[in-house]
Amino acid sequence: MGGNVPLGVRSVSSYDEDTATMGVEAARIALSPLINPANPAAIWFSSSNPPYMDKTNANVIHAALQLDKTTAAYDFGGAEKSGIGALKTALNSLETLLLVQSDIRSGLPSSEDEVYGGDAASALLIGDEDDGTLIARYLGGSSVSEEFIGRWRDPSEQNSRSWEERFVVTQFTQLIDPAWQEALLATELTSEDISTVVISGSNNRAKSQISKILGTEKSRVDLSECVGIAGTADATLLLTHALETSDPGEIIALVVLSDGIEILIFEARNQINQTKDRISSQISSRDEVTYQRFLQWKGNLKVQPPNRPAPSRISASAAARESEWKHGFIASKAEKSGLIHMPPARVSANPEDRIDTMDPISMANTSGHVVTYTVDRLVYSESPPVVFAVVDFVGGGRIPIELTDIDAEDVSIGMEVLPTFRKVFTADGIHNYFWKVRPARQ
């Protein structure tokens, strides 16, 4: 990584992940602990690195989550600031909204984005106590906008660039005091009332200076050494981490440095009861990848492709007809025998069942176990070899399916696996999404 040697580790999206698939995983965690949650009125997706331009990326997440057709889907994208902008707009809305934010940091070898950036996604359900357990209450905040060239990317380029650091730091430090005072005034709080200050931004030196100005004793240790700076998802990721580690009644100030300064102040209400899926738990259960594989996944190192040709683009009409199965992982269950069919079928394998007497059943949240597997070193893949496994799901259902997030030598018969929404391949600019399985976190 040249002369920049980072501390700690960084989160890296796999070769079969993009900001949409990462957003799906974050949203599944956000919705899972709620009992009979209210269907959100809309899903808002924010990313500075979306899989599609022109096409709405939120629709893919909407389909994977199997939300109601009446749930609207919108993108808030283009800039890092779009994430905090969507959050602030959602907090002032009267509707129940599912907020999904995701980013993949693309930087050349030895660049700041490679050294300090991390790939991550976060999801928040914005509503009231009727929608589930209230984790935090928004008290108010402030916004100070200032036009200056700090960080930018030409739409035709993959990698971002940044201006000289001292200039950027000066711009932020002269804005923080009026923004802070305005936030305190809006919430009728004093600095002594603030329990924790969480600072998000892409410029480490600016964050350090702002922390000193606001009082380092209140700054929470960020995720820069175990996740990295997550771009559009960074602010809500840090906010979630702060809420997971705060006691009820604590006041948290979220300070976001991005084309100006945004300050949002929250009161922690109830702790998040998700032991396995807490951010700290996800970090501790990580798998390491080599720098060579990291470069390969980021597109900065070309390797010998598989011997078989790359696949052709998928059919839009076929994908639309099979959307419930393809995006939602919805199987069919025979009404009489209870036999589960994957993929869904009209005719049951059990002769006692009548035709068209099937009920849909979601397999997305069902665990399974590997019955047998094979390692294919010839089939096309962006990260060969490919592991195909036959999986028996708990409660019924069997399917041959691709296994991801694991090296071939680590696969074993009987291992527990969970469904995960991934990208199979991309052809002609169209992403072919489907479900794979990954090892269950310990």
C-alpha positions in Angstrom: 0.0 0.0 0.0 2.9 2.4 -0.7 3.9 4.7 2.1 0.5 4.7 3.8 0.3 1.9 6.4 -3.1 1.8 8.1 -3.8 0.5 11.6 -6.2 -2.3 12.1 -8.4 -4.0 9.4 -10.9 -2.9 6.8 -14.2 -4.4 5.7 -14.2 -5.5 2.1 -17.2 -6.4 -0.1 -16.9 -9.8 -1.7 -16.7 -10.2 -5.5 -20.4 -11.1 -5.6 -21.6 -8.1 -3.5 -22.5 -4.6 -4.5 -24.2 -1.8 -2.6 -27.6 -3.2 -3.4 -26.9 -6.7 -2.0 -25.2 -5.2 1.0 -28.2 -3.1 1.6 -30.5 -6.1 1.5 -28.4 -7.8 4.2 -28.5 -4.7 6.4 -32.3 -4.3 5.9 -32.9 -7.9 6.9 -31.1 -7.4 10.2 -33.0 -4.1 10.8 -36.4 -5.7 10.3 -35.8 -9.1 11.9 -36.2 -8.3 15.6 -39.5 -6.5 15.1 -42.8 -8.3 16.0 -45.4 -7.7 13.3 -43.6 -4.5 12.1 -45.7 -1.9 10.2 -45.1 -2.2 6.5 -43.0 0.9 5.6 -44.6 3.4 3.4 -41.3 3.6 1.4 -37.8 2.4 1.2 -35.1 5.0 0.5 -31.7 3.8 -0.7 -28.6 6.0 -0.6 -25.2 5.3 -2.1 -22.4 7.2 -3.9 -21.6 4.0 -5.7 -24.9 2.5 -7.0 -25.1 -0.6 -9.2 -27.3 1.2 -11.7 -27.7 4.7 -13.0 -31.1 5.7 -14.5 -32.6 2.5 -13.0 -33.9 2.6 -9.4 -31.6 0.5 -7.2 -34.1 0.6 -4.3 -36.4 -1.6 -6.4 -34.0 -4.5 -6.1 -33.9 -4.3 -2.3 -37.7 -3.9 -2.3 -38.0 -7.2 -4.3 -35.5 -9.1 -2.1 -37.3 -8.0 1.1 -40.7 -8.9 -0.5 -42.2 -5.6 0.6 -45.8 -4.8 -0.4 -46.3 -3.5 -3.9 -47.7 -0.3 -2.3 -44.4 0.4 -0.6 -42.6 3.1 -2.7 -38.9 2.7 -3.6 -36.6 5.7 -4.2 -32.9 6.3 -4.6 -31.1 9.2 -2.8 -27.7 9.0 -4.4 -24.7 10.6 -6.1 -22.8 12.2 -3.1 -21.7 11.0 0.3 -23.9 13.7 1.8 -27.0 12.0 0.3 -27.0 9.5 3.2 -27.3 12.0 6.0 -29.7 14.1 3.8 -32.0 11.1 3.5 -31.8 10.4 7.2 -32.7 14.0 8.1 -35.6 14.1 5.7 -36.9 10.7 7.0 -36.8 11.9 10.6 -39.0 14.9 9.7 -41.4 12.7 7.8 -44.8 11.5 9.1 -44.5 8.2 7.3 -42.8 5.0 8.4 -39.7 4.7 6.2 -37.0 2.0 5.8 -33.7 3.8 5.2 -31.0 1.8 3.6 -27.5 3.2 3.0 -24.6 1.4 1.5 -21.2 2.2 0.0 -18.2 0.4 -1.6 -15.0 2.5 -1.6 -13.0 2.2 -4.8 -9.5 3.6 -4.8 -6.3 3.0 -6.6 -3.5 1.0 -4.8 -1.9 3.2 -2.1 -4.7 5.9 -2.3 -6.4 7.2 0.7 -9.6 5.4 -0.2 -7.8 2.1 -0.4 -5.9 2.7 2.9 -8.8 4.2 5.0 -12.0 3.2 3.2 -14.3 0.4 4.2 -17.2 -1.2 2.5 -20.4 -1.3 4.6 -24.2 -0.9 4.7 -26.6 0.2 7.4 -30.4 0.2 7.6 -32.8 2.0 9.9 -36.6 1.9 10.3 -37.8 5.4 10.9 -41.2 5.7 12.6 -42.8 5.8 16.0 -43.4 3.4 18.9 -46.3 1.8 17.0 -43.7 0.3 14.5 -41.8 -1.6 17.2 -39.3 -1.0 20.0 -38.1 2.7 19.9 -34.3 2.6 19.9 -33.7 6.3 19.8 -35.6 9.6 19.7 -34.5 12.4 17.4 -34.3 15.7 19.3 -33.2 18.0 16.6 -30.0 19.4 15.0 -28.5 21.9 12.6 -27.2 22.2 9.1 -24.5 24.4 7.7 -23.7 24.2 3.9 -20.6 25.6 2.3 -19.4 25.2 -1.3 -15.8 24.2 -1.6 -13.8 21.5 -3.5 -12.9 18.9 -1.0 -13.8 15.6 -2.5 -15.1 14.8 -6.0 -15.4 12.2 -8.7 -16.1 12.6 -12.4 -19.2 10.5 -13.4 -17.1 8.7 -16.0 -14.4 7.7 -13.5 -14.4 5.0 -10.9 -12.2 6.5 -8.3 -12.6 9.7 -6.2 -10.1 12.4 -5.6 -9.5 14.9 -2.8 -8.1 18.4 -2.4 -5.1 19.3 -0.3 -5.8 18.3 3.3 -5.0 21.6 5.2 -7.5 23.5 3.0 -10.3 21.0 3.7 -9.6 21.0 7.5 -9.7 24.8 7.6 -13.1 24.9 5.8 -14.6 22.4 8.3 -13.1 23.9 11.5 -14.5 27.4 10.7 -18.0 25.9 10.3 -18.2 23.7 13.4 -18.9 26.4 16.1 -22.0 28.0 14.5 -23.3 24.5 13.6 -22.8 23.3 17.2 -24.4 26.3 18.8 -27.4 26.1 16.4 -27.9 22.4 17.3 -27.8 23.1 21.0 -30.2 26.0 20.6 -32.6 23.9 18.5 -32.7 21.1 21.1 -32.5 23.4 24.2 -29.5 21.5 25.4 -26.0 22.4 26.6 -22.7 20.8 25.8 -22.7 19.2 29.3 -25.9 17.4 28.4 -24.2 15.6 25.5 -23.0 12.1 26.6 -21.3 11.2 23.3 -20.1 12.9 20.2 -19.8 10.7 17.0 -18.0 12.3 14.1 -18.3 11.0 10.6 -16.4 12.1 7.5 -13.8 11.1 4.9 -11.1 13.4 6.2 -9.3 12.0 9.3 -7.4 15.1 10.1 -10.6 17.2 10.0 -12.4 14.7 12.3 -9.5 14.9 14.7 -9.6 18.7 14.8 -13.3 18.8 15.3 -13.0 16.3 18.1 -10.6 18.6 19.9 -12.8 21.6 19.5 -15.9 19.8 20.8 -14.1 18.0 23.7 -12.2 14.8 23.2 -13.6 13.3 26.4 -17.0 12.9 24.8 -15.8 11.5 21.5 -16.6 7.8 21.0 -14.0 5.5 19.5 -15.0 5.2 15.8 -14.8 2.2 13.5 -11.9 3.4 11.4 -9.6 0.7 12.6 -12.0 -2.2 12.3 -14.3 -1.2 9.4 -12.9 1.9 7.8 -14.6 5.0 6.5 -17.8 3.8 4.8 -18.7 6.8 2.7 -22.5 7.3 2.4 -23.2 4.6 5.0 -20.6 5.9 7.5 -22.8 8.3 9.5 -25.7 5.8 10.1 -23.2 3.0 10.7 -21.5 5.0 13.5 -24.8 6.1 14.9 -26.0 2.5 15.0 -22.8 1.4 16.8 -23.2 4.2 19.3 -26.8 3.2 20.0 -25.7 -0.4 20.5 -23.2 0.6 23.1 -25.2 3.3 24.9 -27.5 3.2 27.9 -31.1 4.5 27.8 -31.2 8.2 28.4 -27.8 9.0 27.0 -27.7 11.9 24.5 -25.7 11.2 21.3 -24.6 14.0 18.9 -23.9 12.8 15.4 -21.6 15.3 13.6 -21.2 14.7 9.8 -18.5 16.5 7.8 -19.5 16.4 4.2 -19.8 19.5 2.0 -20.6 21.4 5.1 -21.6 20.2 8.5 -24.7 18.3 9.7 -25.4 17.7 13.4 -28.2 15.4 14.6 -28.9 14.8 18.3 -30.6 11.7 19.6 -31.7 10.3 22.9 -31.0 6.6 23.4 -34.2 4.9 24.5 -34.0 1.1 24.4 -30.9 -1.1 23.8 -30.7 -3.1 20.6 -31.2 -6.8 21.5 -29.3 -8.5 18.6 -26.4 -10.3 20.1 -25.3 -12.2 17.0 -25.9 -9.3 14.5 -24.5 -6.4 16.6 -21.8 -4.5 14.7 -19.1 -5.7 17.1 -20.2 -9.3 16.7 -20.1 -9.0 12.9 -16.6 -7.5 13.1 -15.3 -10.3 15.5 -16.6 -13.0 13.2 -14.8 -11.7 10.1 -12.8 -13.7 7.6 -9.5 -12.4 6.3 -8.6 -12.0 2.6 -5.3 -11.7 1.0 -4.2 -8.4 -0.6 -4.0 -10.1 -4.0 -7.7 -11.2 -3.7 -8.6 -7.7 -2.4 -7.0 -6.1 -5.6 -8.8 -8.7 -7.7 -12.2 -8.0 -6.2 -11.7 -4.2 -6.6 -10.8 -4.6 -10.3 -7.2 -3.4 -9.8 -5.6 -6.7 -10.6 -6.5 -8.8 -13.7 -6.2 -12.5 -13.4 -6.5 -15.4 -15.8 -10.2 -15.9 -16.4 -11.9 -19.4 -16.4 -11.7 -21.5 -19.5 -15.4 -21.3 -20.1 -16.9 -18.2 -21.6 -18.7 -15.5 -19.6 -22.5 -15.9 -19.5 -24.9 -13.8 -21.6 -27.2 -11.2 -20.1 -30.4 -12.4 -18.5 -33.9 -12.1 -19.9 -35.8 -9.2 -18.5 -39.1 -10.9 -19.2 -38.1 -14.2 -17.5 -36.7 -12.3 -14.5 -40.0 -10.4 -14.1 -42.0 -13.6 -14.3 -39.9 -15.3 -11.7 -39.2 -12.3 -9.4 -40.7 -13.8 -6.3 -38.3 -16.8 -6.5 -35.4 -14.9 -8.0 -35.4 -11.9 -5.7 -37.5 -13.0 -2.7 -36.5 -16.7 -2.5 -40.1 -17.7 -2.3 -40.7 -21.4 -2.6 -44.0 -23.4 -2.7 -45.4 -25.7 0.0 -48.0 -28.3 -0.8 -51.2 -27.7 1.0 -51.8 -31.4 2.0 -48.4 -33.0 2.4 -46.5 -29.9 3.4 -43.7 -30.8 0.9 -41.6 -27.8 0.0 -40.5 -27.3 -3.6 -37.5 -25.2 -4.5 -37.9 -23.6 -7.0 -41.7 -23.3 -6.7 -43.9 -25.6 -8.7 -47.5 -26.0 -9.6 -47.4 -29.8 -9.4 -46.2 -31.5 -6.2 -43.7 -34.3 -6.2 -46.1 -36.1 -3.8 -48.9 -37.7 -5.9 -51.3 -37.2 -3.1 -51.3 -33.4 -3.6 -53.6 -31.9 -6.2 -52.2 -29.5 -8.9 -52.2 -25.8 -8.0 -52.7 -26.4 -4.3 -49.4 -24.8 -3.3 -48.9 -22.0 -0.8 -45.9 -19.6 -1.1 -43.3 -19.8 1.7 -40.2 -17.6 2.2 -36.9 -19.5 2.6 -34.8 -16.3 3.0 -34.7 -16.6 6.8 -34.4 -20.4 7.0 -31.1 -22.1 7.9 -29.9 -25.2 6.2 -27.1 -27.8 6.2 -24.8 -29.0 3.4 -25.6 -32.5 2.3 -22.9 -32.7 -0.4 -20.9 -30.3 -2.5 -18.5 -30.1 -5.5 -15.8 -27.6 -6.4 -15.9 -26.4 -10.0 -12.7 -24.8 -11.3 -14.0 -24.4 -14.9 -17.3 -22.6 -14.6 -17.2 -18.8 -15.1 -16.7 -16.8 -11.9 -15.1 -13.5 -11.0 -13.4 -15.4 -8.1 -12.9 -19.0 -9.0 -13.3 -21.8 -8.0 -17.0 -22.0 -7.4 -18.4 -24.3 -4.7 -21.8 -25.8 -5.4 -23.6 -27.5 -2.5 -26.8 -29.4 -2.1 -28.5 -27.9 0.9 -31.3 -29.3 3.1 -33.3 -26.5 4.8 -34.7 -26.8 8.3 -38.4 -27.7 8.0 -38.1 -29.0 4.5 -36.8 -28.0 1.1 -33.7 -29.1 -0.8 -31.8 -27.2 -3.5 -28.4 -27.2 -5.3 -27.0 -23.7 -4.7 -23.8 -21.8 -4.7 -21.8 -21.4 -1.5 -20.1 -18.1 -0.9 -17.9 -16.4 1.7 -15.8 -19.5 2.2 -12.7 -21.1 0.7 -13.2 -24.5 -0.9 -11.0 -26.3 1.6 -13.1 -25.1 4.5 -16.4 -26.6 3.3 -17.7 -29.6 5.2 -20.7 -31.9 5.1 -23.3 -31.0 7.7 -22.1 -27.4 8.1 -24.9 -24.8 8.8 -25.5 -22.3 6.1 -27.8 -19.3 5.7 -29.3 -17.7 2.6 -27.8 -14.5 1.4 -28.7 -12.2 -1.5 -25.9 -11.8 -4.0 -24.9 -10.9 -7.5 -24.3 -14.0 -9.7 -22.7 -12.1 -12.6 -23.0 -9.0 -14.7 -23.5 -9.0 -18.5 -24.2 -6.1 -20.8 -24.5 -3.8 -17.8 -27.3 -6.0 -16.3 -26.8 -7.5 -12.9 -28.1 -11.0 -12.4 -29.1 -11.2 -8.7 -30.1 -14.4 -6.9 -29.6 -16.1 -3.6 -26.6 -18.1 -2.4 -25.8 -19.6 1.0 -23.0 -18.6 3.4 -21.7 -20.2 6.6 -23.6 -19.3 9.7 -21.8 -16.9 12.0 -20.5 -18.5 15.2 
